[in-house]
Structure formats: C-alpha cells, structure tokens
Amino acid sequence: MVAKKIYRNFDARITPDLYGRMNDLDMELEEVLTLASVIQAEAANTKDMKMVASVFFNRLNNPDEYPLLQSDPTTNYVEEIIMPNVEFKSEAMFKAYDTYQGAGLPPGPICNPGLDAINAVLYPAETDYYYFCSNLETGEFYYAETLDEHNQNLVEAGLM
C-alpha cells in the first residue's frame, strides 16, 4: 500500500515532458535520479543545483581530462551509509559509489532527490565550470573553470 502511494506520487511528478527531456539528453531515468541525488546532497537551492549540474555535466562530457566527479557527499555515503550497514565488505562497491575513486556516476542514487534536483539535471545551467566548492558556514558557492581558480576559491571559502 505504501509503495503504491509512493509510486503514484512519483509518477504524477515525473511528467511525459520530463521523460521527453530525458530522451533528448539520451539519459535513462536511473541516471537522472543518480545524478540528481548527488546534486540534492551538494546544493540547497535551485540556482546552485543548476550550476552544480553544469559542473558535473562538463566533467561527464570531458572524461579524459576529468574522469572523476569528486563529490564529497558520495564519499560520505560510502563511509556513513554503506560501510556500517553491509555484512560483506566490498572495495569494488565502495570505489564505485565514491566519486573520488570511481569514474562517472555512482551505480545508483545516494539519496531521494527532490524535483528541483531532477529539474537541475534535465535543465542545467550552461557554463564552462569544471570545479565548485562552498563555504560550509555561509553556504555560498564558488565556481571555477581551472584548477588554479578552484584553489583560490578553496581559500576564499575557508576550506584551505
């Protein structure tokens, strides 16, 4: 009964237009939900979700230079959710979900993304950014095209 209610709610929100946009982007629903889950864990507002989505798409579209998404929430997911709750430890699974170790998207979502994060995947900002960070106290995001700019942003954000 509960599962049916969850499915009906999901089905009502993921409209034919959104499925059409997934087709336009040549993305499967699971890929959209996986990327949206990482974005949901990274950004708290719609604007930053679209910007973060842009960074991730830029990396995914340039895998030779940027094979890793390098998203902290995926590392946290491995350490806080997977490791303490699996009976049989699997380094391959840990690496696959940790985007500092595994290339591309994790094998599945790391949380339940909201519609804003899903829309950010389907309609990301258009940028040339390959890096982002945020000030953990203020929540302000910083975006960069180059590693040098990113390193400067890390200092500005109080992360170094």
Summary of the structure (lengths in Angstrom):
residues: 160
radius of gyration: 16.3
end to end distance: 49.5
largest distance: 52.9
contacts: 454
relative contact order: 0.16
helix: 56%
strand: 5%
